[in-house]
Amino acid sequence: MIVLLLFATLFIALLFGYPVAFTLAGVSIIFGYFVFGIDLFYLLPLRIFGTMSNQLLMAVPLFVFMGVMLEKSGIAERLLNIMSLLLGRLRGGLAISVILVGTMLAASTGIVGATVVTMGLLSLPIMLKKGYRPEIATGVIASSGTLGQIIPPSIVLVLLGSVMNVSVGDLFIGAVIPGILLVGLYIAYIFILSIVRPKDIPSISTDALTEFKNQEGFVKTIISAFVLPFLLVLAVLGSIFTGIASPTEAAGVGAFVATLLTAFEKKLNLNILKEVMRETTFLTSMVFLILVGATSFGLVFRGIGGDEILISFIHSSELSPIGFLLIVMLGMFILGFFIDFIEIVFIFMPVVTPIFQAYDMNLVWVAILVSLNLQTSFLTPPFGFSLFYLKGVAPPSVRTSHLYRGIIPFILIQLLVLSIVMFFPEVVTFLGSQ
């Protein structure tokens, strides 16, 4: 009864709109006092300090800094312009360029908000001007902007690695093939749609392509546009996959390289540095405040035997491992409609991870499934954060209904990839076994 009352109080408080971090901590302290008494105030600081001293979590502010700095450098804008012209003769080439640049940004930053805003500002006006339907343009941008959830270096994978006690390097390797599969299906959808409904996905005019190719230094422009983002990806992922650096160290390398690239582009100055540091501090503080609240909740939940009750309930119901996994995936998908992925990771994963371990499941595979599932939380109405980010930078002619209709096919594609990974675990484990 205490466990049910704890969850009910937390859920009601969240429905009333109280901040998640303070709701988690406040409700947990109230219940914890009745469970532990005054000892709670000795146990809780020790647990919070133990969590905050986890070196793995140092990667979060460093990856955030790297992503924000790259956004300010202007590299993404040039890459999008070049790629859209290179693929201009292909019908749907502009949309495919947006997907590929979104993939490159995902592999460079891992920050969904920065990617969606950047892509929205750069590509949405161009796509609308070229005659793309608003639904298609917004769907492509919002979905490609969320690729940072699954393509390394993904902040959600760093957080899952910390919560589930799994190697972040193994998670990054396991996420490569699912990420590539997702990008491939996005591109295939656009290509098929361009054949079925060619009026909705026009190609770039021949005059614009000819003018671009006749420019002086044509080849040099292309090379420079691709080399700089590739260097950043190589510095981060290359150092992790080759074993030269841990994910935390690689995040530091990435932050340093992103700063160098911004300086190379002659965009680095004191004002830019202040903006980047301010945004990094804001985003990092939000993540860690929720983490403190979730740590308090986890302490109280386990203190009242909540995890043991849940495990015994699962065993008594005689659910198969796949049956339990399906229930968890469905629950997370529904929760993603209403709350943020960080809250889902910190509140629910500590509860269900022991049960996955009891079922002797591969936690790397489970974490990739969770990451793919949480990716949809950025896209699913009514509270998909990517949709909010994009609406904030979209022209007035783009309505919320356009965003909601345009994103549905991409949600279905993500659910298809989630199903493939669920029933074919080799998609995740193949590279790690090499």
Helices and strands as residue ranges (DSSP letters): H 2-15, H 20-36, G 37-39, H 40-52, G 55-58, H 59-73, H 75-86, H 93-108, H 112-129, H 134-145, G 146-149, H 155-164, H 168-196, G 198-200, H 206-213, H 218-233, I 234-238, H 239-241, H 247-264, H 270-303, H 306-316, H 321-335, H 341-358, H 363-376, H 385-393, H 400-423, H 426-432
